[in-house]
Amino acid sequence: MAVNFLILIILGLGWGLSFTLGKIAITAGGTPIGLTFWQSLFSGLILLAYVFFRHGKIIIPKIMFLPIVIITFLSVVIPNIIFYACVEHLDAGVLSISVSVIPLFTYLIALGLRMDKFKGRRVIGLITGFCALLILILPENSLPDKRDIPWVLLALNCALCYALENIYIDRLALQNFGPIRLVCAVSFVSAIITFFLSLVMDQFFILQPTNLYLFISTLGLGFISATAYSIFIYLIGRAGSVFSSQVGYLVTFFGVVWGIIILGESHSVFVWISLAMIMMGIFLVQPKQNSESTDFEKV
């Protein structure tokens, strides 16, 4: 149990930083689809080097082709493009709060699929999380610009995608195809898709070291994607999707903290109330504990 929570903290630190890095990258001239391409490419190259060092080759069974495509869209292509589109309009801290409802969405879906049990405490957590979102978007002085509300609502789709991905991976119960190889394959499939999509949408850009902020932040995003996401999928196999989705609790906290430290962001009292209520809601949605691990823990 202690190891599982340590993994959550590490994931929270890394993914929380991604909101700030994304803000820096977009401000420095990156585009949503172009950034998704470069992030996916760097992530894939890092993981491919590790896979070849560990196994000497990478073999993808035919049975994995469709799951990889589905996971690619749910975990990278759709949420990343939405994320980078929203980060141009929202503070890193606000964005981290808006996508922190992953555990709540995950529990709702798990409940609907009868993968988890109905409990009054968890329902209170869901209601608390919903009220927190209302406090974030409804008060007049909550957001710096009320025109940002549609972007907050759009960002919620990132959380929905990640929740669906959590459930999908948990139900796959993959055998002998570990998280690192999976994320490696997903990264390259995402790079291929977003490369052509960026050309069609005129969002492709050449990443150059002369643009230092864009270059470093994009490299950082690729590294976080390669390491944190691999660890996250490992955690799903180790502790279950509902427990793993609680990383949103820490991602939210560290996302706000990194935004304050690096970008000098400040937030209204409504944002802080919303943050506190989101965390309370996630706390009330208690995770289920899996006593057994699967072959999915293998790299």
N, C-alpha and C positions, 0 to 999 in steps of 0.2 A: 504493500500500500504506500509506504513512504517513497519508494522509487517512482511510483506512478505520479505522485504529487510533485516530485522533483522534476519529472519530465514536463509536467504542466507548466511549471514556473519558467523553465528554459524556453518552452514554446511561446509562452506569453511575452517574454522579453524580446524574442526574435520577431514574432509576428507583430507585436506592438510597435516595433521600430519601423516596420514596413509602411505604416501610414505616413510617417514623417518622410521617409525616403521617397515614397510615391509623390508626396506634395512637392518635394525638392525637384524630382525628375520632371514633373509636369511644368513647374514654374521655369525650369531651365530649358524648356523647348521640346520635351517629349510629347508624343501623341499616345492616346489610349491603346490603340491596336499595335502601334510600333513598339511601345514599351512592353506590351504583352509578348510580342515576338522575341525581343532581345532577352527579356527575363527568362522565357521558356528555353531559348537557345543556350544561354549560360548555365541554367540549371541542368539541362540535358547533358552538356559537355562535362560538367563537374561529376555528375553521377555516372556517366559512361566511363570516365577514367577510373572511377572506383570499381565499377562492375568488372572491367577488364583486368584491373589489378587483382581483384578477389577471385574471379572465375575464369579469366582468359577469354571469355566470349559472353554474348548475351543471346539467349534463345527465347523467343516468344511463342508459346503454344497457340495454335489456331483458335482454341477455345477462348483465348484472352483478347482477341481482336476487337470484338464488339464491346466488352467491358472497358477496354482501354479508351475507345472512342467516347463512350458514355461518360466515363470519369473525366476525360479531357475537357468536355464541354461543361460539366458540372463544377469542376474544381479549378479550371484555369480560364478557358476562353470566355465564357459568359461572365463570371464574376469579376475577372481581372479587367475586362473592357469596361464594365459598369463602374468598377472601383476607380479606375484612372479617369473616367469621365466625370465622376462625382468629386474627386479630390481637387479638381480645379476650382470648384465652387464652395467646398466645405473645409473648415479647419480639420486638421488631422485628428484632434480630440473628438470633435463632433462626429466625424466619420467613424471613428472607432466605436463610439457609443451606438451609432445607428446599425452597425453590423454585428453588435454583440449579442443579438437575440438568437444566435445559432442554437444554443442549448434549448431555448424555448420552442423553436421550430422543430428541432430534432425530437423533443419529447412529444409534441403534438403528432408528428408523423408516426413515431414509434407507437404511440397510443392507438392511433387509427389502424395500424397494421398489427395490433395486439402483440407487439414486441416488448411492451412494458405495461405496468399496472396502473390503474386509475387510483389516485389518492388525493384527498382533499387538500393536503399541504401543497402538492404540486400544482393543483388548479389555482390555488391562491398565488403561487409563484408566477404562473402564466398571466393572471390578471394584473399582478404587480408590474410585470414587464410591459404589458400593454399600456397601463397607465403611465409608465415612465416615458414611453414613446409619445404619448399625448402631451405630457408636460414639456417634452423636448420641442415639439412643433407648434403647439397651439398658443401659448402665451405670447403677447405682443413683443416682449423684450427678451425672449429666449434666444433666438438666433440673431446674428448681426443684420441679416437681410431676410425678410419674409419670403423673398423670391427663391430662397434656398430650400424651402419646404419640399418642392417636387424632387430635389436631388436627395434629400434625406429618405423620402419614400422610395426612390429608385434604388438607393443603397441597400434597402431592406431585401431586395432581390438577391444581393450577394449572400446574405445570411440564409435565404431560402435555398439557394443552390448548394451551399456548403452543407446544410442540414440534409438535403436529399442525397448528397454524396456520402455523408456519414452513414445513413441508413443503407444505401446501396452497397457500400463496401462491407458493412457489417453482415449483410444478408448473403453476400457472395461466398463468404467462408473460403477464401482462396487457399489452394494447396500448392506448396512447392513453388510459389512465385512471390518472392518477398517484396516489401515496400519499396526498397531502393530501385530494384529492377522495374517495378510498376511505375514509380514516379519518373524514372529515366525515360521509359517508353512514352508516358503521358506528356512529358516535356517536349520531346521531339515531334510528337503528333501535333501538339499545340503550336510549336514553332512553324511547322509546315502550313497549318491552317491559317495562322495569323500572318504569315509572310505573304501569301497570296491575297488574303483579305486586306492587308495594309496597302498593297499595290493597287487593288481595285478601289479602295476608299481614299487613296492618295494620302495615307498616313505613314508611309514608310520613311524612315530617316536613317542616315548613316551615323553610327555612333563613333565619335571622335574624341580622343584624349584631350584635345584642345578645349572642349567644353567640359571642364573638370567636374562641375556639379552633376551634370547629366551622366557623365561617364561613371563616376564613383557610385552615385545613387543607384544606377541601373545594375552595376556589378553587385552591389549590396543586395538588391532585390533578387537577383538571380541566385546568390549564395543562400539567402534566407529560404527561398523557394525550394532549393535542392535539399537543404538540411532539415529545416523545420517540418516541411511537408512529409518527408520520409519518416521522421520520428513520429509525426502525428498518425500516419497510417499504421506504423508499428504499434502505437498505443491503442488504436482501435482493436487490433487483433489481440492485444494483451488485456485490455480492461473493458472493452465494449464501446459502442458508439455514443451512448448517453454520457458516460463518464468522460470520454475523450472530448466531447463537445463543450465541456466546461472550461476548456482552454479559452473560450470567448470571454469568460469572467476576467482572466488575467490579461488577455489581449486588450480588452477595453481599458483596464487600469493603466497598463504600461503605454498604451497608445496615447492616452491623455498626458501621462507624465513625460514621454518623449517629446510630444508636441510643445509642452511648456518649456522643457529644458533646451531643446535645439532650436525651435522656431519662435520661442517667446510668446506662445499663444496665451490668451486669457479668456475666461468663459463667464457667462452670466450665472446668477444663482440658480436659475431654472435648469441649466445644463448640469450643474453639480447635483441638484436634486434628482434629475433624471438618471445620472450616473449611479447615485446611491440606490435608487429604486431598481435599476437594472440589475445591479449586483445582488440586491436582496432577492429579486425574483429568481435569478439563477441559483442562488443559495437554496431557495425553497424547492426548486426542481431537483431533488436529490437524485444522484446517479444510481443506476443499478450496478452491481458488481459482478463481473464474470469470474468464476473460480477457476475456469479452465482457459488456457491459451491455445492457440492454433498454430498450424504450420505457417500462418501468415506472418509470424514473428521472424521467420528466416529472411535474410537479406537476399 
